[in-house]
């Protein structure tokens, strides 16, 4: 069987800027030891010329619901580890909490309307629940 040339992992950047990786079947909150983080996402790595490089990175984390503005922490942690990376998220997930019903939403197609109560969702990130 040939060696795997691609691997998907969970990633968090802790508040000290340290990159932490875990298997994708894990949870971001467990990877971070339930501590606050600067960024949380999913990444796919590819093996190229004897080194690993990030080929895809998404802001997907339902444990931390990061703002898409967390990219600089992601980029800095990968740069510090010497890992090649894209110039930004290859897939963004926009999270918002509904001010009316307090339920968590994923904004799709720029439609800032709560799927639970039809309330308006704010344009700015508002999911801070002790994390991020």
TORKOL-4160 file (C-alpha; in steps of 0.2 Angstrom, whole numbers, padded with zeros to 4 digits, m for minus):
132
<pt num="1" X="0000" Y="0000" Z="0000"/>
<pt num="2" X="0008" Y="0017" Z="m0005"/>
<pt num="3" X="0010" Y="0030" Z="0009"/>
<pt num="4" X="m0003" Y="0043" Z="0011"/>
<pt num="5" X="0001" Y="0059" Z="0003"/>
<pt num="6" X="m0013" Y="0069" Z="0011"/>
<pt num="7" X="m0019" Y="0071" Z="0029"/>
<pt num="8" X="m0033" Y="0081" Z="0037"/>
<pt num="9" X="m0031" Y="0087" Z="0055"/>
<pt num="10" X="m0039" Y="0099" Z="0067"/>
<pt num="11" X="m0029" Y="0114" Z="0072"/>
<pt num="12" X="m0029" Y="0127" Z="0086"/>
<pt num="13" X="m0018" Y="0141" Z="0090"/>
<pt num="14" X="m0017" Y="0143" Z="0109"/>
<pt num="15" X="m0016" Y="0160" Z="0117"/>
<pt num="16" X="0003" Y="0159" Z="0117"/>
<pt num="17" X="0003" Y="0157" Z="0098"/>
<pt num="18" X="0008" Y="0138" Z="0099"/>
<pt num="19" X="0001" Y="0127" Z="0085"/>
<pt num="20" X="m0008" Y="0112" Z="0091"/>
<pt num="21" X="m0014" Y="0098" Z="0080"/>
<pt num="22" X="m0026" Y="0083" Z="0083"/>
<pt num="23" X="m0034" Y="0070" Z="0072"/>
<pt num="24" X="m0049" Y="0076" Z="0063"/>
<pt num="25" X="m0061" Y="0064" Z="0073"/>
<pt num="26" X="m0056" Y="0074" Z="0088"/>
<pt num="27" X="m0064" Y="0090" Z="0094"/>
<pt num="28" X="m0056" Y="0107" Z="0094"/>
<pt num="29" X="m0060" Y="0111" Z="0112"/>
<pt num="30" X="m0051" Y="0094" Z="0117"/>
<pt num="31" X="m0036" Y="0099" Z="0107"/>
<pt num="32" X="m0035" Y="0115" Z="0116"/>
<pt num="33" X="m0037" Y="0108" Z="0133"/>
<pt num="34" X="m0054" Y="0118" Z="0134"/>
<pt num="35" X="m0043" Y="0134" Z="0135"/>
<pt num="36" X="m0046" Y="0150" Z="0125"/>
<pt num="37" X="m0038" Y="0150" Z="0108"/>
<pt num="38" X="m0033" Y="0163" Z="0095"/>
<pt num="39" X="m0039" Y="0152" Z="0080"/>
<pt num="40" X="m0047" Y="0135" Z="0077"/>
<pt num="41" X="m0050" Y="0126" Z="0060"/>
<pt num="42" X="m0048" Y="0111" Z="0050"/>
<pt num="43" X="m0033" Y="0109" Z="0038"/>
<pt num="44" X="m0028" Y="0097" Z="0025"/>
<pt num="45" X="m0009" Y="0094" Z="0023"/>
<pt num="46" X="0000" Y="0087" Z="0008"/>
<pt num="47" X="0017" Y="0079" Z="0007"/>
<pt num="48" X="0028" Y="0088" Z="m0006"/>
<pt num="49" X="0046" Y="0086" Z="m0009"/>
<pt num="50" X="0049" Y="0078" Z="0008"/>
<pt num="51" X="0039" Y="0091" Z="0018"/>
<pt num="52" X="0022" Y="0094" Z="0023"/>
<pt num="53" X="0012" Y="0109" Z="0017"/>
<pt num="54" X="m0006" Y="0115" Z="0020"/>
<pt num="55" X="m0016" Y="0113" Z="0004"/>
<pt num="56" X="m0033" Y="0117" Z="0012"/>
<pt num="57" X="m0039" Y="0127" Z="0028"/>
<pt num="58" X="m0056" Y="0131" Z="0033"/>
<pt num="59" X="m0063" Y="0141" Z="0048"/>
<pt num="60" X="m0074" Y="0127" Z="0053"/>
<pt num="61" X="m0075" Y="0124" Z="0071"/>
<pt num="62" X="m0092" Y="0122" Z="0080"/>
<pt num="63" X="m0083" Y="0121" Z="0097"/>
<pt num="64" X="m0075" Y="0138" Z="0095"/>
<pt num="65" X="m0085" Y="0146" Z="0081"/>
<pt num="66" X="m0070" Y="0157" Z="0075"/>
<pt num="67" X="m0072" Y="0174" Z="0066"/>
<pt num="68" X="m0064" Y="0173" Z="0049"/>
<pt num="69" X="m0053" Y="0187" Z="0055"/>
<pt num="70" X="m0043" Y="0174" Z="0065"/>
<pt num="71" X="m0033" Y="0171" Z="0049"/>
<pt num="72" X="m0017" Y="0181" Z="0055"/>
<pt num="73" X="m0016" Y="0169" Z="0070"/>
<pt num="74" X="m0017" Y="0154" Z="0059"/>
<pt num="75" X="m0004" Y="0161" Z="0047"/>
<pt num="76" X="0008" Y="0166" Z="0060"/>
<pt num="77" X="0007" Y="0149" Z="0069"/>
<pt num="78" X="0011" Y="0140" Z="0052"/>
<pt num="79" X="0025" Y="0152" Z="0048"/>
<pt num="80" X="0033" Y="0149" Z="0065"/>
<pt num="81" X="0032" Y="0130" Z="0062"/>
<pt num="82" X="0040" Y="0132" Z="0045"/>
<pt num="83" X="0024" Y="0125" Z="0036"/>
<pt num="84" X="0020" Y="0131" Z="0019"/>
<pt num="85" X="0002" Y="0138" Z="0018"/>
<pt num="86" X="m0011" Y="0147" Z="0007"/>
<pt num="87" X="m0013" Y="0166" Z="0008"/>
<pt num="88" X="m0030" Y="0164" Z="0017"/>
<pt num="89" X="m0044" Y="0152" Z="0022"/>
<pt num="90" X="m0048" Y="0141" Z="0007"/>
<pt num="91" X="m0066" Y="0139" Z="0014"/>
<pt num="92" X="m0074" Y="0151" Z="0026"/>
<pt num="93" X="m0088" Y="0147" Z="0038"/>
<pt num="94" X="m0096" Y="0163" Z="0045"/>
<pt num="95" X="m0104" Y="0160" Z="0063"/>
<pt num="96" X="m0116" Y="0172" Z="0072"/>
<pt num="97" X="m0127" Y="0171" Z="0087"/>
<pt num="98" X="m0144" Y="0177" Z="0085"/>
<pt num="99" X="m0147" Y="0192" Z="0097"/>
<pt num="100" X="m0166" Y="0187" Z="0098"/>
<pt num="101" X="m0166" Y="0169" Z="0102"/>
<pt num="102" X="m0147" Y="0166" Z="0107"/>
<pt num="103" X="m0145" Y="0151" Z="0095"/>
<pt num="104" X="m0129" Y="0149" Z="0085"/>
<pt num="105" X="m0131" Y="0150" Z="0066"/>
<pt num="106" X="m0119" Y="0147" Z="0051"/>
<pt num="107" X="m0122" Y="0161" Z="0039"/>
<pt num="108" X="m0124" Y="0155" Z="0021"/>
<pt num="109" X="m0123" Y="0165" Z="0005"/>
<pt num="110" X="m0122" Y="0181" Z="0014"/>
<pt num="111" X="m0140" Y="0179" Z="0022"/>
<pt num="112" X="m0138" Y="0186" Z="0039"/>
<pt num="113" X="m0155" Y="0179" Z="0045"/>
<pt num="114" X="m0158" Y="0167" Z="0060"/>
<pt num="115" X="m0163" Y="0150" Z="0053"/>
<pt num="116" X="m0172" Y="0147" Z="0070"/>
<pt num="117" X="m0182" Y="0163" Z="0073"/>
<pt num="118" X="m0180" Y="0174" Z="0057"/>
<pt num="119" X="m0171" Y="0187" Z="0067"/>
<pt num="120" X="m0158" Y="0198" Z="0060"/>
<pt num="121" X="m0140" Y="0192" Z="0063"/>
<pt num="122" X="m0127" Y="0205" Z="0066"/>
<pt num="123" X="m0114" Y="0209" Z="0052"/>
<pt num="124" X="m0100" Y="0208" Z="0065"/>
<pt num="125" X="m0094" Y="0192" Z="0074"/>
<pt num="126" X="m0103" Y="0189" Z="0091"/>
<pt num="127" X="m0100" Y="0171" Z="0096"/>
<pt num="128" X="m0088" Y="0174" Z="0110"/>
<pt num="129" X="m0093" Y="0162" Z="0124"/>
<pt num="130" X="m0077" Y="0162" Z="0134"/>
<pt num="131" X="m0067" Y="0155" Z="0119"/>
<pt num="132" X="m0058" Y="0164" Z="0105"/>
